[in-house]
Amino acid sequence: MKVAVACDHAGFLLKSCVVEVINAAGHQVTDLGTDSIQSVDYPDFAEKLGREIQMGNAERGILICGSGIGACIAANKMKGIYASICHDTYSAHQGVEHDRMNVLCLGARIIGPELVKEIVRSFLSAQFVNEERHIRRTNKIKSIEERERNTGSQNAGPH
C-alpha cells in the first residue's frame, strides 16, 4: 500500500518513527515534509497529503501535528478525505473497518513513539468491513459531503 506522511514542525521528530513503522510493514512511503522543527502551518501539509490521496498517489495518509486536532480539521475539509485523531489502537483499526477512515492523525505532544508504533501498525493492517450496515453508513457520509459541497458556499456565513 502507498502511504503519504506529512507533519508540521511539532510533529517532525515523531515522523521518522512513523516512517520506520510503515517501511517495516512493507508499505511504500511518500514523505511530504516538513523537514525540520522550523515553524510551518499544518493546513499546508494536511492539504498536500489530502491531494496525494485524491489523486490516487496514496491509499492512506498519516498526519502529525502537536495535538493532531488542527491537521485533522484541515484534512477533513477535503473531499474524499476521512481523517480522525487516534491515540489508541482500537480507534485506529475500527475507524478503517467501519468508517473508511483513510487518514490517521496523531498528536506528537500527546503520545510517545512506542504507542505510535502500535497505532500505526493497527491502522495499516485494518481493512474496511464490507458489511451492509457499514456500506450504508459510509454512503450516507458521502451524501452529506456531496450536499455540503453543492450548497456549502451559498450557506456559509460571514467569515
C-alpha contacts under 8 A as a table, 3 or more apart, distances in Angstrom:
res1	aa1	res2	aa2	distance
1	M	27	H	5.13
1	M	28	Q	6.16
1	M	58	A	7.61
1	M	59	E	6.58
1	M	60	R	7.98
2	K	27	H	6.08
2	K	28	Q	4.77
2	K	29	V	6.04
2	K	30	T	7.40
2	K	57	N	7.20
2	K	58	A	4.70
2	K	59	E	5.61
2	K	60	R	6.84
3	V	22	I	7.72
3	V	27	H	7.01
3	V	28	Q	6.06
3	V	29	V	5.04
3	V	30	T	6.20
3	V	58	A	5.27
3	V	59	E	6.11
3	V	60	R	5.00
3	V	61	G	5.25
3	V	62	I	7.42
4	A	29	V	5.78
4	A	30	T	4.61
4	A	31	D	6.06
4	A	32	L	6.95
4	A	49	L	6.17
4	A	52	E	7.10
4	A	53	I	7.86
4	A	58	A	5.89
4	A	59	E	7.99
4	A	60	R	6.42
4	A	61	G	4.56
4	A	62	I	6.36
5	V	15	K	7.67
5	V	19	V	7.52
5	V	29	V	7.02
5	V	30	T	6.13
5	V	31	D	5.06
5	V	32	L	5.94
5	V	33	G	7.51
5	V	49	L	6.89
5	V	61	G	5.65
5	V	62	I	4.86
5	V	63	L	5.97
6	A	15	K	7.65
6	A	31	D	6.22
6	A	32	L	4.98
6	A	33	G	5.20
6	A	34	T	6.66
6	A	45	F	5.86
6	A	46	A	7.02
6	A	48	K	7.88
6	A	49	L	6.38
6	A	61	G	7.93
6	A	62	I	6.52
6	A	63	L	5.09
6	A	64	I	6.47
7	C	10	A	7.51
7	C	11	G	5.20
7	C	12	F	5.99
7	C	15	K	7.00
7	C	32	L	7.83
7	C	33	G	6.08
7	C	34	T	5.73
7	C	42	Y	6.85
7	C	45	F	6.25
7	C	46	A	7.74
7	C	63	L	5.51
7	C	64	I	4.53
7	C	65	C	5.67
8	D	11	G	5.39
8	D	12	F	6.24
8	D	33	G	7.58
8	D	34	T	5.75
8	D	37	I	7.90
8	D	39	S	7.41
8	D	40	V	5.87
8	D	41	D	6.43
8	D	42	Y	5.07
8	D	45	F	6.83
8	D	64	I	6.71
8	D	65	C	5.39
8	D	66	G	7.92
9	H	12	F	5.14
9	H	34	T	6.62
9	H	36	S	6.27
9	H	37	I	4.36
9	H	38	Q	5.78
9	H	39	S	5.36
9	H	40	V	6.03
9	H	65	C	7.27
10	A	13	L	7.39
10	A	37	I	6.71
10	A	64	I	7.75
10	A	65	C	5.36
10	A	66	G	4.90
10	A	108	A	6.61
10	A	109	R	7.49
11	G	14	L	5.49
11	G	15	K	6.19
11	G	64	I	4.87
11	G	65	C	4.56
11	G	66	G	5.94
11	G	107	G	7.33
11	G	108	A	5.25
11	G	109	R	7.96
12	F	15	K	5.20
12	F	16	S	7.56
12	F	34	T	6.62
12	F	35	D	6.82
12	F	36	S	6.25
12	F	37	I	6.14
12	F	64	I	7.71
13	L	16	S	6.49
13	L	17	C	7.94
13	L	37	I	7.77
14	L	17	C	5.44
14	L	18	V	6.61
14	L	64	I	7.74
14	L	108	A	6.29
14	L	113	P	6.75
15	K	18	V	5.09
15	K	19	V	6.19
15	K	64	I	7.19
16	S	19	V	5.06
16	S	20	E	6.15
17	C	20	E	5.16
17	C	21	V	6.42
17	C	113	P	6.53
17	C	116	V	7.89
17	C	117	K	7.22
18	V	21	V	5.26
18	V	22	I	6.34
18	V	116	V	7.22
18	V	117	K	6.75
18	V	120	V	7.00
19	V	22	I	5.15
19	V	23	N	6.16
19	V	29	V	6.84
20	E	23	N	5.19
20	E	24	A	6.00
21	V	24	A	5.04
21	V	25	A	6.17
21	V	117	K	6.19
21	V	120	V	7.05
21	V	121	R	6.98
22	I	25	A	5.20
22	I	26	G	6.63
22	I	27	H	5.58
22	I	28	Q	7.23
22	I	29	V	6.83
22	I	120	V	7.58
22	I	121	R	7.62
22	I	124	L	7.86
23	N	26	G	5.17
23	N	27	H	5.42
23	N	28	Q	6.50
23	N	29	V	6.94
24	A	27	H	7.51
25	A	121	R	7.50
30	T	58	A	7.95
32	L	45	F	7.28
32	L	48	K	7.08
32	L	49	L	7.01
33	G	45	F	7.29
34	T	37	I	7.96
34	T	40	V	7.80
34	T	45	F	7.60
41	D	44	D	5.86
41	D	45	F	7.35
42	Y	45	F	5.33
42	Y	46	A	6.17
42	Y	65	C	6.82
42	Y	70	G	6.92
42	Y	71	A	5.81
43	P	46	A	4.96
43	P	47	E	6.04
43	P	70	G	7.43
43	P	71	A	6.23
43	P	74	A	5.52
43	P	75	A	7.63
44	D	47	E	5.30
44	D	48	K	6.37
45	F	48	K	4.97
45	F	49	L	6.20
45	F	71	A	8.00
46	A	49	L	5.22
46	A	50	G	6.08
46	A	63	L	6.78
46	A	71	A	5.71
46	A	72	C	7.79
46	A	74	A	6.10
46	A	75	A	5.25
47	E	50	G	4.96
47	E	51	R	6.07
47	E	74	A	7.23
47	E	75	A	6.35
47	E	78	M	7.70
48	K	51	R	5.27
48	K	52	E	6.47
49	L	52	E	5.20
49	L	53	I	6.65
49	L	61	G	6.57
49	L	63	L	7.74
50	G	53	I	5.26
50	G	54	Q	6.14
50	G	61	G	7.76
50	G	75	A	6.27
50	G	78	M	6.75
50	G	81	I	6.41
51	R	54	Q	4.88
51	R	55	M	5.93
52	E	55	M	5.30
52	E	56	G	6.29
52	E	57	N	5.08
52	E	58	A	5.64
53	I	56	G	5.10
53	I	57	N	5.81
53	I	58	A	4.81
53	I	59	E	5.82
53	I	60	R	6.58
53	I	61	G	7.39
53	I	81	I	7.64
54	Q	57	N	7.64
54	Q	79	K	7.84
54	Q	80	G	6.82
54	Q	81	I	7.72
55	M	58	A	7.79
56	G	59	E	6.66
58	A	61	G	7.13
59	E	102	N	7.16
60	R	102	N	4.82
60	R	103	V	5.69
61	G	102	N	6.34
61	G	103	V	4.56
61	G	104	L	6.30
62	I	103	V	5.46
62	I	104	L	4.72
62	I	105	C	5.81
62	I	106	L	7.59
63	L	68	G	7.47
63	L	71	A	6.50
63	L	72	C	7.69
63	L	103	V	7.10
63	L	104	L	6.22
63	L	105	C	4.74
63	L	106	L	6.28
64	I	68	G	5.94
64	I	71	A	7.04
64	I	105	C	5.76
64	I	106	L	4.84
64	I	107	G	5.95
64	I	108	A	6.46
65	C	68	G	5.01
65	C	69	I	7.67
65	C	70	G	7.30
65	C	71	A	6.30
65	C	105	C	7.86
65	C	106	L	6.60
65	C	107	G	5.45
65	C	108	A	6.02
66	G	106	L	7.95
66	G	107	G	4.91
66	G	108	A	5.01
66	G	109	R	5.04
66	G	110	I	7.42
67	S	70	G	7.29
67	S	106	L	6.89
67	S	107	G	3.81
67	S	108	A	6.33
67	S	109	R	5.94
67	S	110	I	6.19
68	G	71	A	5.63
68	G	72	C	6.09
68	G	85	I	5.98
68	G	105	C	5.28
68	G	106	L	4.65
68	G	107	G	4.05
68	G	108	A	7.38
69	I	72	C	5.08
69	I	73	I	6.17
69	I	85	I	6.89
69	I	105	C	7.65
69	I	107	G	7.45
70	G	73	I	5.20
70	G	74	A	6.19
71	A	74	A	5.20
71	A	75	A	6.04
71	A	105	C	6.88
72	C	75	A	5.20
72	C	76	N	6.15
72	C	83	A	5.77
72	C	84	S	6.02
72	C	85	I	6.59
72	C	105	C	5.93
73	I	76	N	5.33
73	I	77	K	6.75
74	A	77	K	5.51
74	A	78	M	7.59
75	A	78	M	5.77
75	A	81	I	6.41
75	A	82	Y	7.63
75	A	83	A	6.39
76	N	79	K	7.52
76	N	81	I	5.69
76	N	82	Y	5.94
76	N	83	A	5.85
77	K	81	I	7.66
78	M	81	I	5.61
79	K	145	E	7.18
80	G	142	K	7.96
81	I	101	M	7.78
81	I	102	N	6.53
81	I	103	V	6.94
82	Y	100	R	6.99
82	Y	101	M	4.84
82	Y	102	N	5.45
82	Y	103	V	6.03
83	A	101	M	5.77
83	A	102	N	6.15
83	A	103	V	4.36
83	A	104	L	5.82
83	A	105	C	6.66
84	S	95	G	7.72
84	S	101	M	7.00
84	S	103	V	6.56
84	S	104	L	5.62
84	S	105	C	5.66
85	I	104	L	6.15
85	I	105	C	4.47
85	I	106	L	5.78
85	I	107	G	7.74
86	C	89	T	7.41
86	C	91	S	5.74
86	C	92	A	5.56
86	C	104	L	6.69
86	C	105	C	6.37
86	C	106	L	6.37
86	C	119	I	7.57
87	H	91	S	7.59
87	H	92	A	7.72
87	H	106	L	6.80
87	H	107	G	7.82
87	H	111	I	6.98
87	H	115	L	7.92
87	H	116	V	7.72
87	H	119	I	7.10
88	D	91	S	5.84
88	D	92	A	6.49
88	D	115	L	7.71
88	D	119	I	6.13
89	T	92	A	5.01
89	T	93	H	6.46
89	T	118	E	6.58
89	T	119	I	4.72
89	T	122	S	5.83
89	T	123	F	7.63
90	Y	93	H	5.61
90	Y	94	Q	5.86
90	Y	122	S	7.78
91	S	94	Q	5.03
91	S	95	G	5.59
92	A	95	G	5.64
92	A	96	V	6.99
92	A	104	L	7.24
92	A	119	I	6.07
92	A	120	V	7.50
92	A	122	S	5.96
92	A	123	F	4.82
93	H	96	V	5.38
93	H	97	E	6.14
93	H	122	S	5.34
93	H	123	F	4.89
93	H	124	L	7.87
93	H	125	S	7.50
93	H	126	A	5.13
93	H	127	Q	7.86
94	Q	97	E	4.86
94	Q	98	H	5.77
94	Q	99	D	7.43
94	Q	126	A	7.66
95	G	98	H	5.69
95	G	99	D	5.08
95	G	100	R	6.36
95	G	101	M	5.19
96	V	99	D	5.54
96	V	100	R	4.54
96	V	101	M	4.55
96	V	102	N	6.76
96	V	123	F	7.05
96	V	126	A	6.04
96	V	127	Q	6.04
96	V	128	F	5.53
97	E	100	R	6.30
97	E	101	M	7.93
97	E	126	A	6.18
97	E	127	Q	5.31
97	E	128	F	3.91
97	E	129	V	4.96
98	H	128	F	6.16
98	H	129	V	6.15
98	H	134	H	5.57
99	D	128	F	7.54
99	D	134	H	6.91
99	D	137	R	7.81
99	D	138	T	6.11
100	R	128	F	6.00
100	R	138	T	7.15
101	M	104	L	7.45
104	L	123	F	7.37
106	L	111	I	7.94
106	L	116	V	7.98
107	G	110	I	5.12
107	G	111	I	6.41
108	A	111	I	5.83
108	A	112	G	6.94
109	R	112	G	7.83
111	I	115	L	6.74
111	I	116	V	6.93
112	G	115	L	5.84
112	G	116	V	6.21
113	P	116	V	4.86
113	P	117	K	6.14
114	E	117	K	5.26
114	E	118	E	6.78
115	L	118	E	5.25
115	L	119	I	6.19
116	V	119	I	5.01
116	V	120	V	5.97
117	K	120	V	5.33
117	K	121	R	6.22
118	E	121	R	5.19
118	E	122	S	6.13
119	I	122	S	5.06
119	I	123	F	6.16
120	V	123	F	5.05
120	V	124	L	6.08
121	R	124	L	5.19
121	R	125	S	6.07
122	S	125	S	5.40
122	S	126	A	6.29
123	F	126	A	5.53
129	V	134	H	7.15
130	N	134	H	6.81
130	N	135	I	6.56
131	E	134	H	5.50
131	E	135	I	6.20
132	E	135	I	5.08
132	E	136	R	5.96
133	R	136	R	5.11
133	R	137	R	6.18
134	H	137	R	5.12
134	H	138	T	6.05
135	I	138	T	5.29
135	I	139	N	5.96
136	R	139	N	5.20
136	R	140	K	6.33
137	R	140	K	5.08
137	R	141	I	6.48
138	T	141	I	4.95
138	T	142	K	6.32
139	N	142	K	4.99
139	N	143	S	6.20
140	K	143	S	4.95
140	K	144	I	6.27
141	I	144	I	5.13
141	I	145	E	6.24
142	K	145	E	4.95
142	K	146	E	6.19
143	S	146	E	5.09
143	S	147	R	6.15
144	I	147	R	5.18
144	I	148	E	6.03
145	E	148	E	5.17
145	E	149	R	6.12
146	E	149	R	5.10
146	E	150	N	6.21
147	R	150	N	5.13
147	R	151	T	6.13
147	R	152	G	7.67
148	E	151	T	5.20
148	E	152	G	4.69
149	R	152	G	5.39
149	R	153	S	7.43
150	N	153	S	7.60
151	T	154	Q	5.42
151	T	155	N	6.36
152	G	155	N	5.26
152	G	156	A	5.93
153	S	156	A	5.21
